[in-house]
Amino acid sequence: MKHYAIAIDGPAGAGKSTLAKKLAERLGALYVDTGAIYRTIGLYVKRKNVEPKDEQAVVSLLPQIEIGMTFGEDGLQHMLLNGEDVTTEIRLPEMSLYASDVSAHASVRTYLLEMQRKLARENCVIMDGRDIGTVVLPDAELKIFLTAAVEERARRRERELIRRGTPEPFEKVLAEMQQRDYNDSHRAAAPLRQAEDAVLVDTTELDFAQSEDALLRIVEERLGVKPCR
Ligand code: DC
């Protein structure tokens, strides 16, 4: 059987990664978090004290960056930056806007395209990001656009930051999320938008279990639960 791909796109904080991870476990597919790749580039740019909005400066750093991805037995995706495991560091709150800024450059996106497509050629994947259904995997067997009201997404992120021991005031979390929504959907290169053939899932009123059920139902209806080979 051919490898299948499920693309999950949507704004920050919609629950993409948690839900996609869970779904991948259920289906025996590989979960690929593409935001982590942009975060890894953002981290290198930050360490070099380069302005992330400066495309020329960012592009000049790309040849120095070797990105590695390893997937543990548990399906956990580890990110390697020139051999160093940066999985935890790229999750620091200040890395989100760096990732968003570097991801706006067309040259950065082109540079990362083949890496993402290769993963989908070699595995059954559930890939989450902003442009998976529209640009990276336009032939994905199933595309889901996962969203929720921005206030609800900010509340979820606020709770997550508390759990991680790095709390931030709600107003700050909300403002940053609004800025990221704006950046990610207004850039010229592969902006965040729902693919025409994507199924829209709004989780504003759904808790985690309900969201998971909604996604599983869609997968069963559209794809059947296929074993992955
Ligand atoms: O999913 P995330 O929050 O970890 O993503 C960080 C940033 O990376 C996000 O603000 C926009 C960018 N991104 C992107 O442009 N395209 C993707 N496929 C995934 C993430």
Residues whose N, C-alpha, C, O or C-beta is under 5 A from the ligand:
A	BS01	DC	A12 T34 G35 A36 Y38 S96 A99 S100 S103 D128 G129 R130 D131 R180 D184
